[in-house]
Amino acid sequence: MNARFQELLPELALYAGSKKLDVNQTFQDINPCDEILIAHIPKASVEDLNAIVAVAKQGLNSTAWHEVTPLQRENLIRCFADAIEKDSTRLAQLESIDAGKPISITQTVDIPAVVAWLKYYAGWASKIMGSAGELSNVAGSFHAYSRRQPVGVVAAITPWNFPSVLSMWKIAPALAAGCCIVLKPASDTPLTALRLAEIAREIGFPEGVFNVVTGNSDIGHALATHPDIAKVAFTGSTQTGRSILQASIADFKRVTLELGGKSPVILHKDADLDKAIPTIAMGCFFNTGQVCYAGTRLYVHHDIYDEVLARLAAFTKTLKIGSSDDPNTQLGPVVNARQQHSIQEFLNKAEQQGIESLDLSAMTLPEHGFYVRPAILKNVPAHAAIMKEEVFGPVLATAAYQSLDEAIQLSNDSIYGLAAHLWTQDLSIAHQVSAALDAGTVFVNCALLADPNFPFGGFKQSGIGRENGQEVLDAYLESKSVIMALS
């Protein structure tokens, strides 16, 4: 353990209920800002995972959880939210050092969102109900009703770009539905998950309700294929999502998959450029481009194309790149050396193809750490890899369009359909284009918003199902019809 972080770190241990597991192996957790070791993290074995899942299954059917009233469950979730809010300074610091995210963002965006999602879904715990009615096609005297019950033990497998937020998108509705959770965070960013497990124990969640397992992709696969896991909720790459979907077929697990994106932005000639330019830039470069629904394909009306690129470059040069603990940092490093290399490979290939990149060399990078300078590419062909594939870095590929029909066609020419963006001051255009875009969310004159009250998910290869909103509760509930003959 790095002494520099000793007082900040949670207990680096895994539990099966109240029993601390004797985990024999560890893996390294590295600070992306300086490439220095933060700590050695427990690397669970399949036997460790089996013990944790067994406790979760016991917890699902225990009197302490199964028989609590919905209002008691709501109050416990609210207590969880309150405890996280009280611990928000520490959680924000953990998220910042683990993911390389600017502390100003983890303090004002990530941890407040965790609290907000829990409070929102706490309220749903006491609103879940079935219905009663008459049989429509059967004569006789019957009493018929439906009931809702938790789907079972849920595996939440989460990525490294928004470790705590995307965990809570799964945890909050699952708890509201009465499920038990086994959370497997990304191996690059395990710290907030371990701290959340501590908080859950401290506030008195019954044994087996909230569990964390840390390890590599092998443990993720073992979790996704475990016979006692009823549902898998996953956020990550389309490739991994495909393997999880294939693994679920054997026993027909329920799955929610929030996967990759290559979200288009249409900038029409009537747009308010003073508002659009900084929002489009940050809509791509926020979190150093590590956002699944970032607007990374920009289609600009040809009349304003040159002006827009010049203004985008000028704005981008004002952004401060630096260490996550600097309150003035706007862009931190990417999460690891592998991601840094992958982004650079995309840029190298684009250069070899003759694609022009605007000069942003004035933006200096720290000497150590996994830093990547933002890139704005000009006149990118529709077939280029950097226009088609998810880079997951601060890279904005741009092209000009002649008509809105062309812009819509270019936008929809993708295997992904997570989000899309439109900038216009014409309300009619806004509605017509929004309806035509193949995307789970369309942002008009804004970017990168998420709210627990509205569903989030993608078309095509961007996933299956939706997170957030009321409808996500259906993903964590089973419906049962009960029909009683009265005579």
NUBA-883530 format. One record per residue: residue in one letter; x, y, z of N, C-alpha, C, O in turn. Coordinates in steps of 0.02 Angstrom, whole numbers, plus 50000, padded with zeros to 5 digits. Layout:
BEGIN
aXYZXYZXYZXYZ
...
END
This chain:
BEGIN
m500424994050000500005000050000500445006350000500925006750037
n500265011149959500625017449955500455021650017499865023150029
a500965023450056500845027250118500495033950105500145036550148
r500605036550045500285042950026499525042550028499195047650040
f499255036650017498525035850014498245031850073497655030250074
q498665030150121498485025350172497845027250210497415023050221
e497795033550230497205035650270496575036150227496025035950254
l496665036750163496095037650118495775031050097495175030650087
l496185025750091495945019550062495455015850108495505016250169
p494975012350077494545007950116494925001650136495495000650116
e494604997450176494914990950191494964986950126494474986150090
l495554984650112495674980950049495554973550062496024969550066
a494914971850068494724965050085494054963450053493664967950037
l493924957050044493284954650019492924950750073493234947350114
y492264951450074491854948250125491314943950092491034945650040
a491184938250123490584934350108490144934850170490224931150218
g489674939550169489304941150229489754944550279490104949450262
s489764942050340490194944950392490884941750393491324943850432
k490994936650352491634933050351492114936350302491964936950243
k492704938350328493224940850284493564934950250493774930150282
l493604935350184493894929950146494664930250146494954935750145
d494964924550148495694924050145495904923650072496004918250044
v495964929450040496124929849969496884929549960497244933649989
n497114924849921497834923549917498194927949866498804929049873
q497844930449816498174934149763497934941449762497404943049788
t498344945749732498164952749725498344955149654498704951749618
f498084961049637498294964349575498434971649592498204974149643
q498804974949549499004981849562498484986749538498184986049485
d498374991949579497964997649561498425003549552498775005649598
i498435006449491498915011549472498565018349465498015018749437
n498885023549489498645030449481498795032649409499385033049390
p498285034149368498415036149299498795042749292499095044049239
c498785046849344499105053449339499865053149341500195057149309
d500125048349379500855048049386501135041049378501745039949385
e500705036149363500905029249351501205025949414501595021249410
i501015028649472501265026049536500755021249566500145022149559
l501005015949598500575011049630500165014349686500435017749729
i499505013149685499075015349740499045009949793499165011249852
a498885003849772498814998349820498774991749783498684991449722
h498854986349821498724979649796498014977649816497834978049874
i497624975649767496914974349776496794966849777497094963149737
p496354964349820496214957149821495964954549754495504957449724
k496264949249731496074946149667495704939649684496004934549700
a495044939949678494634934349699494754928249655494874928849595
s494704922449685494704916149649493974914249635493514917349661
v493874909049595493194906649582492884904149647492284904949658
e493294901249691493034898949756492804904849798492284904449831
d493184910349797492974916349833492314918949805491854920649842
l492264919049739491644921349707491054916949727490514919449742
n491164910449726490624905849745490374907149816489774906849829
a490834908649861490644910049930490234916449934489744916749971
i490424921549896490064927849896489364927049866488874929649894
v489314923549810488664922449779488214918249824487604919449827
a488494913349858488094909249904487784913449959487204912549976
v488174918049986487914922450038487374927050009486874928450043
a487474929349948486964933549916486314929749906485774932549917
k486354923449886485754919449877485394918249944484784918449948
q485794917049996485494916350062485154922750084484614922750113
g485494928350070485214934850089484554936250054484114939350083
l484494934049992483884935349953483274932349988482734935249988
n483364926450017482804922950048482784923650123482354920650156
s483234927650151483254928350224482674932650249482434937050213
t482464931250309481934935250339482134942550344481724947050336
a482774943750357483024950650366482934954950304482904961050310
w482904951850245482814955750183482154954050148481794958550126
h482004947750143481404945550106480764948050138480274949450103
e480754948650204480144950350239480114957550264479634959350298
v480604961650247480544968750265479994971850223479894969850166
t479654976650251479134980050212479444984550159480024986550166
p479074986050107479344990750057479574997350087480075000250065
l479204999850136479395006250166480035005550206480445010150207
q480134999850239480764998650274481344998250225481895000750238
r481224995150168481744994750117481905001750090482485003450080
e481395005650079481495012550056481915016450107482375020050088
n481755015750170482125019450222482855017250226483295021350237
l482985010750216483665008350219484075011050159484655012850167
i483755011250101484105014050043484245021450054484775023950035
r483775025050085483895032150100484465032950150484865037650144
c484505028450198485065028650245485735027650209486235030850225
f485735023250160486325022050119486525028450083487115030350082
a486035031750053486165038050018486445043350065486915046950048
d486155043850125486375048850173487095047450196487495052050203
a487255041050206487925039250228488445040750173488995042950187
i488255039450111488705041050055488805048550051489365050950039
e488275052350060488325059650057488795062350111489185066950098
k488765059450170489215061450224489935059650209490405062950232
d490035054450170490705052050153490925054550084491415052050056
s490575059450057490675061449987491375064149973491645063049919
t491675067550021492355070250010492855064649998493255064849952
r492815059550041493275053850034493135049949969493595048149934
l492495048749955492325045049895492555048749832492795045649784
a492475055349832492695059249774493455058749765493695058349709
q493825058749820494545058049815494745051149789495195050449748
l494405045949814494545039149790494415038449716494815035649679
e493855041149694493685040849623494195044649581494375042449526
s494435050149607494905054349571495585051049562495855051049507
i495855048249615496515045149609496485038549570496965036749536
d495915035149574495855028649542495755029249466496055025449427
a495335033949445495165034649375495535040349340495495041049279
g495895044549379496225050249350495745055949333495915060349294
k495155055849363494655060949348494795067149389494985066649447
p494705073149360494815079249399494385079349462493795077649461
i494695081249518494345081349582493745086049579493245084849613
s493785091249539493215095849533492605092349503492035094149518
i492715087249461492175083449430491905078149478491295077449484
t492335074549511492095069349556491715072349615491245069249641
q491905078349635491565081649691490885084449671490425084349711
t490825086949610490215090449590489765086449544489175088149536
v490025081149514489625077249467489535070049491488965067849502
d490075066349499490035059149510489685057349575489175053949575
i489965059549631489695057349695489005060349708488575056849734
p488865066649691488175069149696487685065049655487105064049676
a487895062549597487455058349556487305051749591486735049249588
v487805048849624487695042649661487155043549713486695039449720
v487195049049750486695050549802486015051649771485515049049796
a485985055449716485345056949684485005050649659484395049949667
w485385046049628485085039949602484805035649659484255032949653
l485165035149713484915031249770484275034249798483795030649812
k484265040749807483675043949835483075043249788482515042249811
y483205043649723482655042949675482355035949679481745035249684
y482775030849677482505024049676482275021649745481875017049750
a482515024849797482245023349863481495024449863481115020449891
g481275029749831480555031249829480155026149791479555025249804
w480465022649743480105017549706480005011149745479555007249728
a480395009949797480335003749834479635002549861479404996849863
s479295007849881478625007249909478075008449857477485009049875
k478255008949793477765010149740477695004149693477295004349646
i478074998949705478054993049661477444988849680477364987049738
m477034987349631476424983549646476184979949584476364981749528
g475774974949595475444971549540474764974649527474654980549541
s474314970549501473644973049486473144967449493473324961549490
a472514969249502471964964349506471474965749449471404971449427
g471144960549426470664961549371470264955249358470334950249393
e469844955549307469424949949288469714946449227470024949549184
l469614939849224469824936149165469374938249106468774938949114
s469674939149049469304941948992468984936648947468534938148908
n469224930448954469004925448904468814918848936468784913748902
v468694918849002468534912649038467904913849079467864918649118
a467404909549071466794910149110466904907149179467334902849187
g466524909349227466574906749294466774912049344466844917949327
s466864909849406467014914549460467744913649480467944908349505
f468134918749470468854918449484469074924949518468784930249508
h469594924249558469954930049584470644929949552471024925249562
a470804935249514471444935249477471834941649493471554947149496
y472474940649503472904946549515473614944849492473794939049483
s474014950049485474724949049471475124952049527474894956649562
r475724949549536476184952249587476874952949556477034949649507
r477264957249586477954958449563478424955949618478314957249677
q478954952549598479444950249647480144950849618480224950749557
p480644951349661481334952449637481554946649592481384940849603
v481954948449541482184943449493482664938549525482714932849503
g483024940749578483504936349611484154939949626484164945949639
v484694936149625485354939049636485594942149570485584938949518
v485814948349574486014952149515486774953049514487074955049565
a487074951749458487784953349447487814960149412487554960949357
a488144964949444488244971549415488984971949395489424972249439
i489124972149331489814972349306489914979149274489584980849225
t490374982949302490404990149286491094992149258491594988849271
p491114997649220491724999849187492115004849229491925006549285
w492675007249200493125011649236493015019049222493335023149255
n492595020849175492545027949158492115031949206492265037749221
f491585028849233491175031849285491045026449338490495023849342
p491555024649377491495018749420490905018949468490525014149471
s490825024349506490295024449556489615025949525489115022949546
v489595030349476488955032249446488635026249411488045024749422
l489005022949368488725017449329488595011249373488185007049355
s488945010749429488765005549478488085007049507487665002549514
m487965013349525487345015149557486755014849509486185013849531
w486875015649444486325014849396486035007749401485465006649381
k486425003049426486204996149432485994994549504485474991349516
i486394996849551486274995349622485614998249646485224994749678
a485485004549630484905007949657484245004649637483845003149681
p484105003449572483475000249556483444992949579482904990549596
a484014989549581484014982549604483824982149678483424977949697
l484104986649719483914986749789483184988649798482834985649839
a482954993449760482254995549765481784989649749481254989049779
a481984985349702481584979649683481634973849733481254969049729
g482104974249780482194969049830482694963749811482714958449842
c483104965049760483614960349740484224960749786484294965549824
c484664955849781485334956149810485834957249754485734955149697
i486384960649771486864963049721487544959849733487774959349789
v487864957849678488584956449679488894961249628488804960449568
l489264966149653489564971249611490284969249595490684967949639
k490434969049530491114967849507491354974049471491184975149413
p491764978349505492014984349472492584982649424492884977249428
a492734987149379493314986349335493944985849376494004989249427
s494414981749355495034980849393495454987249395495874987849440
d495344991849349495714998249351495445002949405495805007349427
t494815001949426494505006849472494085003349525493475004049525
p494394999649571494014995949621493874999649686493474997249727
l494175005449696494195008349764493515010749789493335009449846
t493125014149747492485016549772492005010749785491605011049832
a492055005349747491624999549759491774996549828491314994749865
l492414995949844492604993249910492374997849966492164995450019
r492395004349955492155009050006491395008650013491135009050068
l491045007949957490315007249960490115001049999489625001050036
a490504995649991490364989550029490444990650104490054988250144
e490964994450122491064996250192490465000150219490214998650273
i490245005050181489685009250203489055005050211488675005950258
a488945000450164488354996150168488364991950231487844990850262
r488944989450250488994985650312488884990150372488554988150421
e489154996150369489105000750426488385002850440488195003550498
i487975003750389487295006050400486815000350415486235001650433
g487034994150407486614988550429486214985050375485694982150390
f486454985050313486134980850264486184973550287486704971550311
p485654969650280485694962550299486244958950260486414960850204
e486514953850290487054950050257486834947550189486274944950181
g487274948350141487144945750074486784950450027486714948849968
v486544956150052486164960650009486624964549962486484965049902
f487174967149989487634971149948488324968049954488614967850008
n488584965749898489224962049898489674964749842489434967149791
v490324964349854490814966549804491324961049794491554957949842
v491494959849731492034955249714492514958849667492284961849618
t493154958549680493654961749638494084956449605494244951249634
g494284957849543494694953149506494734955149434494534960649415
n494984950549393495074952149322494464949749282493944948149310
s494544949549216493984947749173493754940549183493174938849170
d494204936149207494004929249220493464928949274493004924849270
i493524933149324493024933349377492374936349350491834934149369
g492424941249306491824943849275491454938549236490844938149238
h491824934449199491524929049160491214923849207490654921449195
a491574922049261491304917149308490664919749341490204915849354
l490644926149354490044929249383489464929049334488904927349352
a489604930749271489074931049221488794924149204488224923649181
t489184918949216488954912149200488754908249262488574902349257
h488774911249320488624907749383487894905649384487454909749369
p487744899349402487054897049400486584900549450485974900549440
d486854903449502486434906849551486354914349537486034917849576
i486634916649483486514923549461485914923549414485924920049363
a485404927449431484794927549391484814932849337484494932149285
k485194938149349485224943649301485914946649300486244947049352
v486134948849241486764952449233486604959349206486274960049155
a486844964449241486804971349217487524973549202487934973849247
f487654975149140488344976449118488384982949080487954984549039
t488904986849095489094992549053489814991549032490254990249073
g489944992248967490614991348942490624990848867490174993348833
s491124987548840491214987248768490694982648736490434978048768
t490564983848672490104979648635490374972548630489994967648633
q491034971848623491334965148618491214961148681491004955348677
t491334964148740491214960548802490474959348813490274954048837
g490064964248795489334963348801489084957548760488644953848781
r489374956648701489184950948659489344944348693488954939648690
s489934943948725490124937748759489674936448819489514930648833
i489464941648854489004940748911488334938348886488024933948916
l488094941148831487454939048803487484931748782487014927948795
q488034929648751488114922648731488134918148792487834912748791
a488474920348845488514916348906487844915648940487714910648973
s487414920548932486754920448966486274915448935485774913648966
i486424913248874485954908948838485864902248873485314899448873
a486394899648903486374892948932485804892148982485454887148981
d485714897049026485174896649075484684902549071484324903949119
f484694905949015484214911349001484214916749056483684918849079
k484814918849075484854924349122484544930649091484574931649031
r484254934749134484044941349112484664945749104485134945149144
v484684949849054485264954249043485054961249026484554962348991
t485424966049051485394972949028486104974849006486574974149045
l486174977048945486834978548917486844985748892486474987548847
e487274989748922487384996648898488094996748870488584996248907
l488134997348803488764995848769489055001948734488965007548757
g489385000848678489775006148647489355011348611488755010548601
g489695016648591489365021948553489855025548508490465025448519
k489585028748458489965033148414489485038748394489265039248337
s489325042848443488745047248438488865053248392489375056648398
p488405054448345488475059948299488215066548328487805066648373
v488475071948301488245078748316488115082148250488555082648207
i487495084648241487325088548181487295095848202486885097848243
l487725099848172487735107048186487465110648125487795111448074
h486835112948132486505116248076486725123548071486985126448119
k486615126448013486875133147999486535138548040486795144148045
d485945137048070485595142148110485765141648184485475145348224
a486225137248203486365136048274486685142148307487005146248274
d486585142648372486915147848413487625145348426487735141348471
l488095147848388488785145248394489115147148459489545143448483
d488935152748489489225154548553489075149348606489485148048650
k488485146348603488305141048649488545134248624488765130048663
a488505133248559488655126648531489395124748536489555119048554
i489835129448521490555127848517490825124848582491105119348580
p490755128148640491025125148701490675118748721490985114148749
t490015118348708489645112348727489835106348683489905100848709
i489935107548619490145102048575490855099748594490985093748596
a491295104448608491975102648627491985098448691492285093148694
m491635100848742491625097148805491195090848800491305086048838
g490715090948754490325084848743490735079148714490545073348718
c491315080848685491785075848661492365074748709492565069048720
f492625080148738493245079748776493145078748851493625077148886
f492535079648876492405078548948492635071548968492535066748931
n492935071149027493215064749052493725061949002493805055848996
t494075066548968494585064848919494305060048866494645055448843
g493685061348847493365057448794493135050548814492895046748772
q493205048748877493025042048901492295042048924492155040848983
v491855043348877491135043548890490795039748833490905041348775
c490385034848850490105030548798489645034348751489575032348692
y489325039648774488865043348730489135050248711488745054748694
a489785051048715490095057348693489965058548619489925053848579
g489885064948602489795066748532490455066948495490805072048498
t490635061648462491305060948433491315061548357491855061648326
r490725061848325490675062948253490295069448242489705069848257
l490625074448217490325081048208490205082448134490665082548094
y489565083348117489365085148049489125092348049488625093948081
v489475096648012489355103848012489105106047943489375103847892
h488595110347943488365113047878488955116447843489335120147874
h489015115147778489615117447742489695125047744490265127447738
d489145128847752489195136147753489605138747813489905144047809
i489605134947867489935137247929490515132747950490785133548004
y490705127947908491185122747927491855125747948492105124148002
d492145129947908492815132747923492795136947986493255136648027
e492275140947994492215145148055492155140748117492475142148168
v491755135548112491645131148170492305127748190492465127548250
l492685125148143493305121848160493805126648192494145124948240
a493845132648166494295137648195494105139148267494535139748311
r493455139848279493225141548347493295135548394493445136448453
l493185129548369493285123548410494015123048432494155121548490
a494475124148386495185123748402495375129048454495735127648501
a495115135148445495275140548491495015138948561495365140148610
f494405136348566494145134548631494535128948663494715129248722
t494675123748625495015117848652495695119648681495905116848731
k496045124348649496705126448673496675129748742497185130348775
t496085131948764496025135148830495955130048886496005131848944
l495855123648869495735118648920496395116648954496915116048922
k496355115849020496945114049059496975106549068496515103449094
i497535103649047497665096549057498125095849116498635099249120
g497955091449163498395090749221498175085149268497735081149252
s498495085049325498375079849375497675080549405497395086049409
s497395074949424496705074849449496625078549514496065080649530
d497155079349553497095082749618497145090349612497065093849663
d497275092949553497305100149542496595102649529496285100549480
p496325107049572495635109349563495515113149498494945114049477
n496055115349465495985119049402496015114449341495895116749285
t496165108149351496195103449295495515102349264495025101249300
q495485102649198494865101149162494885094449127494375091049120
l495475092449105495575085949072496135082249107496705084649109
g495985076349132496505072249164496775067149114496685067849054
p497125062149139497385056849096496835051949076496285052149103
v496985047549028496555041849017496735036549069497215037449107
v496365031249072496385026949131497015022649136497235021149191
n497305020749079497895016349083498315016849019498105020048970
a498885013749019499345014048962499045010748901499165012848844
r498655005448911498345001948855497855006548818497845006648757
q497465010348856496995015048824497375020748789497185022748734
q497895023248821498305028448791498585026148724498575029848674
h498835020048723499135017248661498595016348608498715017748549
s498005013948627497475012748580497265019148545497165019248484
i497195024548583496995030948554497525033348505497365035648450
q498155032748525498705034948481498725030848416498895033548364
e498555024548420498545020348360498005022748311498125022848251
f497425024648338496905027448294497155033748259497055034648199
l497485038148298497735044348269498285043148218498315046448166
n498725038348232499255036748185498975034148119499205035948065
k498465029848124498155027148064497815032548023497855032647962
a497485037248058497155042748023497675047047986497555049147929
e498235048248019498765052147987499035048647925499155051747873
q499125042047930499365038147873498875038347814499065037647756
q498225039247830497715039647778497645046647750497235047947706
g498065051247774498055058047748497525062547779497375067847751
i497245060547836496735064647869497075070147908497535068947947
e496845076247897497155082147928496915083048000496325082248014
s497385084548044497225086048114497395093248129497925095748110
l496935096848162497065103748179497635104248229497745099648268
d498005109648227498595110448268498395112448339498195118148352
l498455107648386498325108948456498965107748497498925106348557
s499535108248466500175106748498500335111548555500765110048597
a499995117248558500115121948613499875119348680500065121848732
m499445114148678499205111148740499745106448768499875101248739
t500045108348823500595104448852500325098748894499805099348926
l500705093248895500525087348933501025086448990501615087848981
p500795084149049501265082449103501765077149080501625073249034
e502335077049112502875072549092502705065249105502875060949066
h502375063949162502205057149180501445056349183501085061249196
g501205050349170500495048949171500245047149101500595047949052
f499625044849099499335042249037498935047849002498325047248992
y499275053148984498935058948956498895058548880499335055848847
v498355061348854498245061548782497995068648764497515071148794
r498325071648716498105078348693497475077648651497445073148609
p496975081948660496385081748617496565082448544497075085548526
a496155079548501496265079848429495605081648394495075078948410
i495655086148346495085087948304495295086548232495765089648206
l494945082048199495125079848132494655082948081494055083648093
k494935084748024494575088647973494425084447911494845080447888
n493815085347884493615082047822493735074547824494045071647779
v493485071447876493605064247886493115060347841492515061447844
p493375055747800492935051647757492465047347799492645045147854
a491875046047773491375042147810491615035047824491415032047874
h492055032347781492285025447789492895024747835493085019147851
a493195030247856493805029947896493665026747964493135027747993
a494135022747988494055019348052493915024248109493515022748153
i494245029948107494175034748162493485038048161493285041148211
m493115037548105492435039948101491935034348116491355035848133
k492145028148111491675022448119491735019048187491235016848214
e492345018748214492465014648273492505018948336492675024848334
e492325015848392492345019348456493075020048480493405015048494
v493315026148483494005027548504494055027748580494555025448608
f493555030448612493525031248685494115035548710494475033648756
g494185041148677494705045948695494515052748668493995053448636
p494925057948680494745064748662494865066248588495305070248571
v494485062948545494585063448473493925065248440493435061548446
l493905070948406493305073348372493415072948297493825076648270
a493055068548263493095067848191492545072148159491965071748179
t492725076348111492235081048082492195080348006492655078047973
a491615082447980491505082747908490945087747895490545089347939
a490915090247834490395095047814489825091347780489925086047750
y489215094247784488645091447749488285097047710488345102947727
q487925095047658487575099847616486835100647636486565106147634
s486515095147655485805095347672485685091347736486095087147756
l485115092747769484955089047829484835081647815485005077447856
d484565080047757484475073047739485155069447737485215063747760
e485655072847710486325069947708486595069147779486905064047794
a486495074147821486745073847890486425068047928486755064647967
i485775067047918485425061547951485695054847926485805050247965
q485795054347860486065048147832486755046547860486895040847878
l487185051547863487855050647891487815048647964488195044347987
s487375051848001487315050448073487085043348085487335040048131
n486625040948045486345034248055486775028648025486635022748035
d487295030447989487745025547958488245023148009488845024748005
s488005019148056488425016848112488125010548141487515009548139
i488545006248167488295000248202488025002148271487694998048303
y488165008248293487965010448359487345015048355487185017648302
g487015015748412486445020248416486305022348488485735021948511
l486825024448523486745026148594486455033148602485955034048637
a486765038048571486525044948576486655048548511487035046348469
a486325054348504486435058848447486295065848471485955066948521
h486555070748434486505077748453486315081948393486515080548337
l485915087148406485715091748354485735098848381485505100248436
w486025103248341486045110348359485675114348305485885114648247
t485115117348326484705121448282484265125848325484125124348382
q484045131448296483565135848330482865135048300482405138748318
d482785130348255482145129148222481795123248255482035117548251
l481235124548289480895119348327480645113748282480645107948301
s480415115448222480175110448176480745105748155480655099648154
i481315108548139481905104448122482095100048181482265094148172
a482075102848241482255099048301481835092748308482095087348321
h481175093348300480735087548308480815082648250480845076648261
q480865085148189480915080748131481565076748131481565070648119
v482115080148145482765076648144482815071848204483075066348196
s482575073848262482585069448321482225062948307482455057548327
a481655063348273481275057348256481645052848207481555046748208
a482055055848164482395052048112483045048848134483295044248101
l483325051048190483985048648211483915041948248483465041148290
d484355037248232484355030648264484765030948328485355029248328
a484455033048382484815033848445484335033348504483755035348499
g484585030548558484175029948618484045036548653483535037248687
t484495041348644484405048048671484625053048618485145052248586
v484215058148607484395063648562484425070048603483935072048635
f485005073248602485105079648636485025085348586485345085348533
v484595090048601484505095848558484765101948595484495103848648
n485285105048568485595110948597485865109748668485855114248710
c486095103648680486405101948745486795095448735486795092648680
a487115093148788487515086948782487635083948851487635087448901
l487755077448851487995073748910487565074648972487825075449027
l486915074548963486465074749021486205067749035486115063748989
a486095066349099485785060049119485365061449181485545065549223
d484795058049186484345059349241484015052749260483825048849216
p483935051349325483635045049345482915044249323482655038649322
n482585049749305481875049449286481765047449213481205046249193
f482315047249173482235045749102482665039849082483235039249105
p482395035349040482775029349021483375031048979483385035948942
f483885026848985484515027748948484725020948920484755015948956
g484875020848856485105014848824485145015948749485015021448725
g485325010748712485475011748642485095007448593484825002248611
f485095009748531484865005848474485445001548449486025002548469
k485284996848406485774992848370486284989648418486094986748469
q486934990248402487444986848443487654990948504488174989548534
s487264995948522487404999748583487064996748644487114999548699
g486724991048636486494987748696485804984648691485484984748639
i485594981848748484934978748755484634981348820484954981248872
g484014983548816483664986048875483844993248890484204996548852
r483584995648945483685002448966483875002749040483644998649080
e484295007649057484405009249126484045015849141483905019749096
n483915016949205483595023149228482845023349209482595019049172
g482505028249236481795028849226481415023549264481715019249296
q480755023949261480345018949294480415012149262480385007049296
e480525012049196480515005749161481105001249179481054995149168
v481655003949206482204999649224482014994849280482304989449287
l481524996749320481304992249374481054985649347481134980449379
d480754985749287480524979549257481094974549246480994968549246
a481694977149237482274972849225482494969149289482854964249285
y482264971549346482454968449410481864965049445481914963049503
l481304964449409480704961449437480444955949391480514956349330
e480144950949421479764945949383479014947149398478834948849454
s478594946049348477874946549357477584939549364477764934949328
k477134938849412476814932349424476054933349425475804937649462
s475694929549385474964929749386474694924349432474924918649430
v474214926149474473894921449520473154921349502472814926449503
i472894915449487472194914649467471874909449513472094903649515
m471354911549550471024907149599470304905949577469924910649566
a470114899649572469414897949561469034898649626469234895949677
l468474902349624468084903649684467504898749691467174898649743
s467384894749641466844889849647466994883949601466604879149598
END
